[in-house]
Amino acid sequence: MCRNIRPLNNFEPPATDDEVQAAALQYVRKIAGTTKPSAANQAAFDEAVEQIAHASRHLLDALVTTAPPKDREVEAAKARARAQARYGATAS
């Protein structure tokens, strides 16, 4: 039904608002059990996405770490290598 929600903390460059919004949408889809709510539930669905995106952005802005920021390209290469080892095919 939906992609895995990826970690967004401690990356360089920092997570964008679009990435936070996409993660919130994926979370709400998972909780609701649907990718497209009915017309009767659309307002509640949209409000939940907005609230979760806001809370997520607040959390990301408040987190403190002493670890060096991760590089997105390096992390993506690691994920592709894990997928290759797991499935024997390249992941896109």
Wavefront OBJ file of the C-alpha trace (Angstrom):
o trace
v 0.000 0.000 0.000
v 2.720 2.513 0.813
v 6.453 2.920 0.842
v 8.486 2.588 3.978
v 8.836 5.844 5.851
v 12.507 6.794 5.772
v 14.477 8.444 8.577
v 14.683 12.205 8.048
v 16.899 13.277 10.938
v 20.560 14.279 10.703
v 20.972 14.561 6.952
v 22.887 17.118 4.973
v 21.064 18.942 3.505
v 18.267 18.776 6.101
v 14.906 17.216 5.289
v 12.717 19.438 3.151
v 9.126 20.314 3.938
v 8.106 18.128 0.972
v 9.902 15.119 2.500
v 8.242 15.724 5.868
v 4.839 16.079 4.160
v 5.393 12.846 2.191
v 6.334 10.961 5.364
v 3.223 12.297 7.113
v 1.070 11.217 4.168
v 2.573 7.717 4.221
v 1.971 7.469 7.969
v -1.682 8.522 7.673
v -2.225 6.128 4.763
v -0.810 3.277 6.830
v -2.913 4.130 9.897
v -6.095 4.684 7.857
v -5.550 1.534 5.830
v -6.208 3.323 2.560
v -4.327 5.370 0.010
v -7.410 7.349 -1.030
v -10.029 8.202 1.572
v -13.707 8.465 0.719
v -15.172 11.920 0.147
v -16.735 11.735 3.614
v -13.309 11.174 5.201
v -11.156 13.441 3.009
v -11.207 16.423 5.391
v -10.219 14.304 8.397
v -7.501 12.599 6.338
v -6.055 15.926 5.130
v -6.163 17.434 8.620
v -4.325 14.416 10.043
v -1.598 14.748 7.392
v -1.153 18.453 8.192
v -1.005 17.868 11.951
v 1.485 15.021 11.649
v 3.652 16.998 9.222
v 3.664 19.927 11.659
v 4.554 17.705 14.620
v 7.233 15.933 12.581
v 8.846 19.207 11.496
v 8.782 20.419 15.109
v 10.461 17.181 16.228
v 13.140 17.319 13.542
v 13.917 20.943 14.383
v 14.207 20.130 18.104
v 16.391 17.010 17.883
v 20.035 17.426 18.856
v 22.826 15.049 17.880
v 26.588 14.954 18.132
v 26.899 12.559 15.199
v 28.071 14.030 11.914
v 25.300 14.532 9.332
v 24.690 11.628 6.968
v 25.131 12.053 3.231
v 21.975 11.238 1.272
v 23.858 9.714 -1.654
v 25.936 7.445 0.587
v 22.834 6.281 2.471
v 20.993 5.630 -0.820
v 23.933 3.546 -2.071
v 23.879 1.511 1.146
v 20.140 0.904 0.725
v 20.635 -0.240 -2.870
v 23.387 -2.636 -1.727
v 21.094 -4.057 0.980
v 18.314 -4.532 -1.581
v 20.724 -6.231 -3.972
v 21.840 -8.622 -1.238
v 18.266 -9.283 -0.117
v 16.483 -9.606 -3.452
v 19.265 -10.251 -5.926
v 18.058 -7.438 -8.165
v 18.594 -3.733 -8.267
v 16.095 -1.565 -6.455
v 14.969 1.691 -7.978
l 1 2 3 4 5 6 7 8 9 10 11 12 13 14 15 16 17 18 19 20 21 22 23 24 25 26 27 28 29 30 31 32 33 34 35 36 37 38 39 40 41 42 43 44 45 46 47 48 49 50 51 52 53 54 55 56 57 58 59 60 61 62 63 64 65 66 67 68 69 70 71 72 73 74 75 76 77 78 79 80 81 82 83 84 85 86 87 88 89 90 91 92
